[in-house]
Amino acid sequence: ARGRDHPDVAITLMNLGNAYGQLGDQTKKRDVLERALTIYEREHGSDSPQVALTLMNLGNAQGDHSKRRDMLERALVIQERAYGRD
């Protein structure tokens, strides 16, 4: 058991981050999603579909449009590698 760093915790963090976003707290959303991203990268590697999903959510929480674009482009590369381009 790894407690707060368990992959199942990351699932809850993703949902919590999105809830913060719906409540208008983008800063809290980013903080929570960054924690989920760290867990997923450690557990599944930096090119996993779970990382791509987290990057999409985190990218959409960015106020800086260039950061948003970079995260979404990274997510797209991961997804295309995992699922193909078709």
N, CA, C and O atoms as a printed pandas DataFrame, in Angstrom:
     atom_number atom_name residue_name chain_id  residue_number  x_coord  y_coord  z_coord
0              1         N          ALA        A               1    0.841   -1.189    0.000
1              2        CA          ALA        A               1    0.000    0.000    0.000
2              3         C          ALA        A               1    0.878    1.242    0.000
3              4         O          ALA        A               1    1.856    1.325    0.742
4              5         N          ARG        A               2    0.519    2.203   -0.838
5              6        CA          ARG        A               2    1.296    3.436   -0.932
6              7         C          ARG        A               2    0.475    4.659   -0.526
7              8         O          ARG        A               2    0.903    5.797   -0.720
8              9         N          GLY        A               3   -0.693    4.417    0.031
9             10        CA          GLY        A               3   -1.501    5.528    0.536
10            11         C          GLY        A               3   -1.746    6.615   -0.469
11            12         O          GLY        A               3   -2.318    6.370   -1.531
12            13         N          ARG        A               4   -1.325    7.803   -0.149
13            14        CA          ARG        A               4   -1.625    8.981   -0.963
14            15         C          ARG        A               4   -0.999    8.961   -2.356
15            16         O          ARG        A               4   -1.361    9.786   -3.195
16            17         N          ASP        A               5   -0.074    8.044   -2.624
17            18        CA          ASP        A               5    0.556    7.956   -3.937
18            19         C          ASP        A               5    0.098    6.735   -4.733
19            20         O          ASP        A               5    0.701    6.398   -5.752
20            21         N          HIS        A               6   -0.960    6.074   -4.274
21            22        CA          HIS        A               6   -1.484    4.901   -4.976
22            23         C          HIS        A               6   -2.177    5.346   -6.267
23            24         O          HIS        A               6   -2.811    6.402   -6.288
24            25         N          PRO        A               7   -2.067    4.560   -7.340
25            26        CA          PRO        A               7   -2.727    4.927   -8.601
26            27         C          PRO        A               7   -4.232    5.152   -8.472
27            28         O          PRO        A               7   -4.791    5.983   -9.188
28            29         N          ASP        A               8   -4.892    4.431   -7.577
29            30        CA          ASP        A               8   -6.328    4.657   -7.390
30            31         C          ASP        A               8   -6.609    6.042   -6.811
31            32         O          ASP        A               8   -7.670    6.617   -7.055
32            33         N          VAL        A               9   -5.674    6.567   -6.057
33            34        CA          VAL        A               9   -5.823    7.930   -5.526
34            35         C          VAL        A               9   -5.810    8.926   -6.684
35            36         O          VAL        A               9   -6.520    9.931   -6.653
36            37         N          ALA        A              10   -5.002    8.644   -7.701
37            38        CA          ALA        A              10   -4.935    9.538   -8.863
38            39         C          ALA        A              10   -6.285    9.659   -9.561
39            40         O          ALA        A              10   -6.625   10.726  -10.073
40            41         N          ILE        A              11   -7.058    8.572   -9.587
41            42        CA          ILE        A              11   -8.394    8.622  -10.194
42            43         C          ILE        A              11   -9.269    9.619   -9.443
43            44         O          ILE        A              11   -9.958   10.440  -10.049
44            45         N          THR        A              12   -9.231    9.535   -8.124
45            46        CA          THR        A              12  -10.012   10.469   -7.309
46            47         C          THR        A              12   -9.498   11.888   -7.475
47            48         O          THR        A              12  -10.287   12.832   -7.515
48            49         N          LEU        A              13   -8.192   12.049   -7.573
49            50        CA          LEU        A              13   -7.620   13.388   -7.788
50            51         C          LEU        A              13   -8.095   13.978   -9.109
51            52         O          LEU        A              13   -8.375   15.174   -9.191
52            53         N          MET        A              14   -8.186   13.142  -10.148
53            54        CA          MET        A              14   -8.689   13.635  -11.442
54            55         C          MET        A              14  -10.114   14.158  -11.286
55            56         O          MET        A              14  -10.434   15.247  -11.763
56            57         N          ASN        A              15  -10.957   13.396  -10.628
57            58        CA          ASN        A              15  -12.343   13.818  -10.435
58            59         C          ASN        A              15  -12.427   15.062   -9.558
59            60         O          ASN        A              15  -13.204   15.974   -9.840
60            61         N          LEU        A              16  -11.634   15.098   -8.507
61            62        CA          LEU        A              16  -11.622   16.262   -7.619
62            63         C          LEU        A              16  -11.135   17.507   -8.358
63            64         O          LEU        A              16  -11.701   18.591   -8.211
64            65         N          GLY        A              17  -10.079   17.338   -9.153
65            66        CA          GLY        A              17   -9.574   18.470   -9.929
66            67         C          GLY        A              17  -10.629   19.026  -10.868
67            68         O          GLY        A              17  -10.784   20.242  -10.986
68            69         N          ASN        A              18  -11.355   18.135  -11.538
69            70        CA          ASN        A              18  -12.413   18.595  -12.443
70            71         C          ASN        A              18  -13.549   19.271  -11.680
71            72         O          ASN        A              18  -14.156   20.217  -12.182
72            73         N          ALA        A              19  -13.838   18.792  -10.475
73            74        CA          ALA        A              19  -14.867   19.442   -9.648
74            75         C          ALA        A              19  -14.424   20.856   -9.277
75            76         O          ALA        A              19  -15.221   21.792   -9.332
76            77         N          TYR        A              20  -13.156   21.012   -8.901
77            78        CA          TYR        A              20  -12.652   22.363   -8.599
78            79         C          TYR        A              20  -12.782   23.266   -9.819
79            80         O          TYR        A              20  -13.139   24.438   -9.700
80            81         N          GLY        A              21  -12.491   22.713  -10.987
81            82        CA          GLY        A              21  -12.619   23.503  -12.209
82            83         C          GLY        A              21  -14.049   23.941  -12.460
83            84         O          GLY        A              21  -14.291   25.083  -12.852
84            85         N          GLN        A              22  -14.995   23.047  -12.238
85            86        CA          GLN        A              22  -16.404   23.397  -12.426
86            87         C          GLN        A              22  -16.860   24.447  -11.421
87            88         O          GLN        A              22  -17.784   25.217  -11.683
88            89         N          LEU        A              23  -16.202   24.465  -10.273
89            90        CA          LEU        A              23  -16.517   25.475   -9.256
90            91         C          LEU        A              23  -15.775   26.785   -9.507
91            92         O          LEU        A              23  -15.954   27.754   -8.770
92            93         N          GLY        A              24  -14.935   26.813  -10.553
93            94        CA          GLY        A              24  -14.244   28.041  -10.927
94            95         C          GLY        A              24  -12.881   28.229  -10.285
95            96         O          GLY        A              24  -12.277   29.291  -10.440
96            97         N          ASP        A              25  -12.379   27.232   -9.570
97            98        CA          ASP        A              25  -11.083   27.352   -8.914
98            99         C          ASP        A              25  -10.016   26.640   -9.753
99           100         O          ASP        A              25   -9.651   25.496   -9.483
100          101         N          GLN        A              26   -9.526   27.351  -10.778
101          102        CA          GLN        A              26   -8.562   26.770  -11.698
102          103         C          GLN        A              26   -7.218   26.502  -11.028
103          104         O          GLN        A              26   -6.526   25.553  -11.397
104          105         N          THR        A              27   -6.843   27.312  -10.065
105          106        CA          THR        A              27   -5.580   27.098   -9.356
106          107         C          THR        A              27   -5.604   25.779   -8.595
107          108         O          THR        A              27   -4.665   24.987   -8.681
108          109         N          LYS        A              28   -6.668   25.549   -7.859
109          110        CA          LYS        A              28   -6.809   24.298   -7.103
110          111         C          LYS        A              28   -6.897   23.117   -8.070
111          112         O          LYS        A              28   -6.337   22.053   -7.810
112          113         N          LYS        A              29   -7.601   23.311   -9.182
113          114        CA          LYS        A              29   -7.699   22.258  -10.189
114          115         C          LYS        A              29   -6.313   21.879  -10.689
115          116         O          LYS        A              29   -5.983   20.696  -10.763
116          117         N          ARG        A              30   -5.496   22.879  -11.036
117          118        CA          ARG        A              30   -4.137   22.604  -11.518
118          119         C          ARG        A              30   -3.311   21.873  -10.463
119          120         O          ARG        A              30   -2.612   20.910  -10.780
120          121         N          ASP        A              31   -3.388   22.321   -9.219
121          122        CA          ASP        A              31   -2.602   21.695   -8.148
122          123         C          ASP        A              31   -2.947   20.214   -7.995
123          124         O          ASP        A              31   -2.061   19.365   -7.899
124          125         N          VAL        A              32   -4.233   19.922   -7.974
125          126        CA          VAL        A              32   -4.686   18.542   -7.781
126          127         C          VAL        A              32   -4.320   17.676   -8.990
127          128         O          VAL        A              32   -3.882   16.537   -8.830
128          129         N          LEU        A              33   -4.501   18.218  -10.203
129          130        CA          LEU        A              33   -4.186   17.451  -11.405
130          131         C          LEU        A              33   -2.680   17.235  -11.562
131          132         O          LEU        A              33   -2.257   16.205  -12.087
132          133         N          GLU        A              34   -1.881   18.182  -11.120
133          134        CA          GLU        A              34   -0.432   17.990  -11.163
134          135         C          GLU        A              34   -0.015   16.833  -10.251
135          136         O          GLU        A              34    0.890   16.067  -10.584
136          137         N          ARG        A              35   -0.666   16.716   -9.124
137          138        CA          ARG        A              35   -0.393   15.580   -8.229
138          139         C          ARG        A              35   -0.784   14.259   -8.906
139          140         O          ARG        A              35   -0.037   13.282   -8.843
140          141         N          ALA        A              36   -1.949   14.233   -9.549
141          142        CA          ALA        A              36   -2.379   13.029  -10.275
142          143         C          ALA        A              36   -1.388   12.697  -11.387
143          144         O          ALA        A              36   -1.047   11.531  -11.585
144          145         N          LEU        A              37   -0.926   13.706  -12.110
145          146        CA          LEU        A              37    0.026   13.499  -13.199
146          147         C          LEU        A              37    1.314   12.860  -12.682
147          148         O          LEU        A              37    1.846   11.941  -13.305
148          149         N          THR        A              38    1.806   13.336  -11.567
149          150        CA          THR        A              38    3.022   12.770  -10.966
150          151         C          THR        A              38    2.834   11.285  -10.657
151          152         O          THR        A              38    3.715   10.470  -10.928
152          153         N          ILE        A              39    1.688   10.946  -10.091
153          154        CA          ILE        A              39    1.408    9.546   -9.764
154          155         C          ILE        A              39    1.358    8.702  -11.035
155          156         O          ILE        A              39    1.993    7.650  -11.111
156          157         N          TYR        A              40    0.604    9.160  -12.032
157          158        CA          TYR        A              40    0.471    8.394  -13.270
158          159         C          TYR        A              40    1.807    8.222  -13.994
159          160         O          TYR        A              40    2.105    7.140  -14.499
160          161         N          GLU        A              41    2.608    9.285  -14.046
161          162        CA          GLU        A              41    3.902    9.177  -14.719
162          163         C          GLU        A              41    4.799    8.163  -14.006
163          164         O          GLU        A              41    5.492    7.379  -14.655
164          165         N          ARG        A              42    4.784    8.179  -12.701
165          166        CA          ARG        A              42    5.612    7.243  -11.938
166          167         C          ARG        A              42    5.114    5.802  -12.118
167          168         O          ARG        A              42    5.917    4.883  -12.282
168          169         N          GLU        A              43    3.805    5.609  -12.088
169          170        CA          GLU        A              43    3.237    4.260  -12.131
170          171         C          GLU        A              43    3.154    3.670  -13.530
171          172         O          GLU        A              43    3.344    2.466  -13.703
172          173         N          HIS        A              44    2.874    4.500  -14.532
173          174        CA          HIS        A              44    2.603    3.982  -15.877
174          175         C          HIS        A              44    3.599    4.440  -16.937
175          176         O          HIS        A              44    3.535    3.990  -18.081
176          177         N          GLY        A              45    4.510    5.323  -16.573
177          178        CA          GLY        A              45    5.433    5.886  -17.549
178          179         C          GLY        A              45    4.873    7.155  -18.161
179          180         O          GLY        A              45    3.668    7.404  -18.115
180          181         N          SER        A              46    5.750    7.945  -18.728
181          182        CA          SER        A              46    5.341    9.271  -19.218
182          183         C          SER        A              46    4.545    9.229  -20.512
183          184         O          SER        A              46    4.018   10.257  -20.939
184          185         N          ASP        A              47    4.443    8.056  -21.154
185          186        CA          ASP        A              47    3.720    7.952  -22.426
186          187         C          ASP        A              47    2.472    7.085  -22.329
187          188         O          ASP        A              47    2.060    6.481  -23.319
188          189         N          SER        A              48    1.872    7.019  -21.157
189          190        CA          SER        A              48    0.685    6.173  -20.991
190          191         C          SER        A              48   -0.595    6.955  -21.286
191          192         O          SER        A              48   -0.616    8.179  -21.156
192          193         N          PRO        A              49   -1.662    6.258  -21.682
193          194        CA          PRO        A              49   -2.949    6.924  -21.905
194          195         C          PRO        A              49   -3.454    7.659  -20.661
195          196         O          PRO        A              49   -4.122    8.686  -20.786
196          197         N          GLN        A              50   -3.148    7.152  -19.472
197          198        CA          GLN        A              50   -3.575    7.841  -18.249
198          199         C          GLN        A              50   -2.893    9.204  -18.136
199          200         O          GLN        A              50   -3.497   10.184  -17.700
200          201         N          VAL        A              51   -1.629    9.245  -18.536
201          202        CA          VAL        A              51   -0.907   10.526  -18.538
202          203         C          VAL        A              51   -1.536   11.468  -19.557
203          204         O          VAL        A              51   -1.703   12.656  -19.281
204          205         N          ALA        A              52   -1.887   10.947  -20.738
205          206        CA          ALA        A              52   -2.508   11.792  -21.770
206          207         C          ALA        A              52   -3.821   12.392  -21.272
207          208         O          ALA        A              52   -4.071   13.581  -21.466
208          209         N          LEU        A              53   -4.646   11.591  -20.642
209          210        CA          LEU        A              53   -5.922   12.089  -20.119
210          211         C          LEU        A              53   -5.697   13.183  -19.074
211          212         O          LEU        A              53   -6.392   14.198  -19.065
212          213         N          THR        A              54   -4.729   12.966  -18.206
213          214        CA          THR        A              54   -4.432   13.967  -17.179
214          215         C          THR        A              54   -3.907   15.248  -17.818
215          216         O          THR        A              54   -4.266   16.347  -17.397
216          217         N          LEU        A              55   -3.060   15.108  -18.829
217          218        CA          LEU        A              55   -2.537   16.284  -19.528
218          219         C          LEU        A              55   -3.650   17.075  -20.213
219          220         O          LEU        A              55   -3.612   18.305  -20.241
220          221         N          MET        A              56   -4.639   16.374  -20.763
221          222        CA          MET        A              56   -5.765   17.083  -21.388
222          223         C          MET        A              56   -6.519   17.908  -20.353
223          224         O          MET        A              56   -6.827   19.077  -20.586
224          225         N          ASN        A              57   -6.813   17.298  -19.212
225          226        CA          ASN        A              57   -7.521   18.024  -18.152
226          227         C          ASN        A              57   -6.674   19.164  -17.599
227          228         O          ASN        A              57   -7.175   20.265  -17.371
228          229         N          LEU        A              58   -5.398   18.895  -17.386
229          230        CA          LEU        A              58   -4.501   19.915  -16.858
230          231         C          LEU        A              58   -4.295   21.040  -17.865
231          232         O          LEU        A              58   -4.255   22.212  -17.490
232          233         N          GLY        A              59   -4.166   20.688  -19.130
233          234        CA          GLY        A              59   -4.017   21.704  -20.173
234          235         C          GLY        A              59   -5.197   22.654  -20.214
235          236         O          GLY        A              59   -5.030   23.861  -20.389
236          237         N          ASN        A              60   -6.384   22.107  -20.053
237          238        CA          ASN        A              60   -7.583   22.942  -20.083
238          239         C          ASN        A              60   -7.715   23.841  -18.858
239          240         O          ASN        A              60   -8.550   24.746  -18.839
240          241         N          ALA        A              61   -6.897   23.597  -17.840
241          242        CA          ALA        A              61   -6.916   24.430  -16.631
242          243         C          ALA        A              61   -5.876   25.540  -16.696
243          244         O          ALA        A              61   -5.776   26.350  -15.775
244          245         N          GLN        A              62   -5.109   25.582  -17.766
245          246        CA          GLN        A              62   -4.032   26.562  -17.867
246          247         C          GLN        A              62   -4.559   27.914  -18.347
247          248         O          GLN        A              62   -5.313   27.991  -19.317
248          249         N          GLY        A              63   -4.160   28.953  -17.669
249          250        CA          GLY        A              63   -4.476   30.306  -18.116
250          251         C          GLY        A              63   -3.537   30.746  -19.226
251          252         O          GLY        A              63   -3.898   31.573  -20.064
252          253         N          ASP        A              64   -2.346   30.199  -19.229
253          254        CA          ASP        A              64   -1.324   30.497  -20.236
254          255         C          ASP        A              64   -1.609   29.617  -21.458
255          256         O          ASP        A              64   -1.495   28.393  -21.393
256          257         N          HIS        A              65   -1.973   30.246  -22.553
257          258        CA          HIS        A              65   -2.384   29.496  -23.745
258          259         C          HIS        A              65   -1.250   28.675  -24.351
259          260         O          HIS        A              65   -1.498   27.617  -24.929
260          261         N          SER        A              66   -0.015   29.144  -24.229
261          262        CA          SER        A              66    1.091   28.351  -24.770
262          263         C          SER        A              66    1.311   27.091  -23.927
263          264         O          SER        A              66    1.643   26.041  -24.477
264          265         N          LYS        A              67    1.133   27.176  -22.609
265          266        CA          LYS        A              67    1.219   25.982  -21.761
266          267         C          LYS        A              67    0.089   25.018  -22.103
267          268         O          LYS        A              67    0.293   23.806  -22.175
268          269         N          ARG        A              68   -1.100   25.569  -22.312
269          270        CA          ARG        A              68   -2.249   24.739  -22.686
270          271         C          ARG        A              68   -1.956   23.977  -23.971
271          272         O          ARG        A              68   -2.149   22.764  -24.045
272          273         N          ARG        A              69   -1.489   24.702  -24.977
273          274        CA          ARG        A              69   -1.173   24.081  -26.262
274          275         C          ARG        A              69   -0.130   22.990  -26.100
275          276         O          ARG        A              69   -0.282   21.897  -26.646
276          277         N          ASP        A              70    0.938   23.280  -25.349
277          278        CA          ASP        A              70    2.015   22.306  -25.168
278          279         C          ASP        A              70    1.509   21.024  -24.505
279          280         O          ASP        A              70    1.874   19.924  -24.918
280          281         N          MET        A              71    0.678   21.166  -23.488
281          282        CA          MET        A              71    0.143   19.988  -22.796
282          283         C          MET        A              71   -0.782   19.188  -23.699
283          284         O          MET        A              71   -0.728   17.958  -23.719
284          285         N          LEU        A              72   -1.629   19.883  -24.443
285          286        CA          LEU        A              72   -2.558   19.200  -25.338
286          287         C          LEU        A              72   -1.828   18.522  -26.494
287          288         O          LEU        A              72   -2.214   17.433  -26.918
288          289         N          GLU        A              73   -0.776   19.159  -27.006
289          290        CA          GLU        A              73    0.016   18.532  -28.067
290          291         C          GLU        A              73    0.732   17.289  -27.544
291          292         O          GLU        A              73    0.802   16.276  -28.240
292          293         N          ARG        A              74    1.264   17.360  -26.322
293          294        CA          ARG        A              74    1.903   16.183  -25.728
294          295         C          ARG        A              74    0.880   15.054  -25.549
295          296         O          ARG        A              74    1.179   13.891  -25.819
296          297         N          ALA        A              75   -0.310   15.401  -25.098
297          298        CA          ALA        A              75   -1.369   14.396  -24.926
298          299         C          ALA        A              75   -1.715   13.749  -26.265
299          300         O          ALA        A              75   -1.910   12.536  -26.336
300          301         N          LEU        A              76   -1.791   14.543  -27.311
301          302        CA          LEU        A              76   -2.116   14.018  -28.640
302          303         C          LEU        A              76   -1.053   13.035  -29.120
303          304         O          LEU        A              76   -1.385   11.978  -29.657
304          305         N          VAL        A              77    0.207   13.370  -28.934
305          306        CA          VAL        A              77    1.298   12.475  -29.333
306          307         C          VAL        A              77    1.193   11.140  -28.596
307          308         O          VAL        A              77    1.349   10.078  -29.199
308          309         N          ILE        A              78    0.929   11.199  -27.305
309          310        CA          ILE        A              78    0.797    9.980  -26.503
310          311         C          ILE        A              78   -0.370    9.138  -27.012
311          312         O          ILE        A              78   -0.243    7.926  -27.187
312          313         N          GLN        A              79   -1.505    9.791  -27.247
313          314        CA          GLN        A              79   -2.688    9.051  -27.713
314          315         C          GLN        A              79   -2.465    8.434  -29.087
315          316         O          GLN        A              79   -2.831    7.281  -29.312
316          317         N          GLU        A              80   -1.876    9.179  -29.998
317          318        CA          GLU        A              80   -1.625    8.636  -31.326
318          319         C          GLU        A              80   -0.659    7.467  -31.277
319          320         O          GLU        A              80   -0.795    6.510  -32.039
320          321         N          ARG        A              81    0.314    7.541  -30.384
321          322        CA          ARG        A              81    1.250    6.432  -30.228
322          323         C          ARG        A              81    0.542    5.203  -29.660
323          324         O          ARG        A              81    0.802    4.073  -30.074
324          325         N          ALA        A              82   -0.349    5.443  -28.713
325          326        CA          ALA        A              82   -1.047    4.334  -28.050
326          327         C          ALA        A              82   -2.157    3.736  -28.921
327          328         O          ALA        A              82   -2.348    2.520  -28.940
328          329         N          TYR        A              83   -2.880    4.589  -29.633
329          330        CA          TYR        A              83   -4.084    4.135  -30.337
330          331         C          TYR        A              83   -3.965    4.173  -31.859
331          332         O          TYR        A              83   -4.844    3.664  -32.554
332          333         N          GLY        A              84   -2.916    4.754  -32.378
333          334        CA          GLY        A              84   -2.756    4.900  -33.807
334          335         C          GLY        A              84   -3.337    6.232  -34.285
335          336         O          GLY        A              84   -4.079    6.896  -33.561
336          337         N          ARG        A              85   -2.994    6.602  -35.490
337          338        CA          ARG        A              85   -3.428    7.900  -36.031
338          339         C          ARG        A              85   -4.741    7.810  -36.789
339          340         O          ARG        A              85   -5.312    8.841  -37.145
340          341         N          ASP        A              86   -5.228    6.623  -37.042
341          342        CA          ASP        A              86   -6.469    6.450  -37.813
342          343         C          ASP        A              86   -7.688    6.640  -36.954
343          344         O          ASP        A              86   -8.812    6.529  -37.444
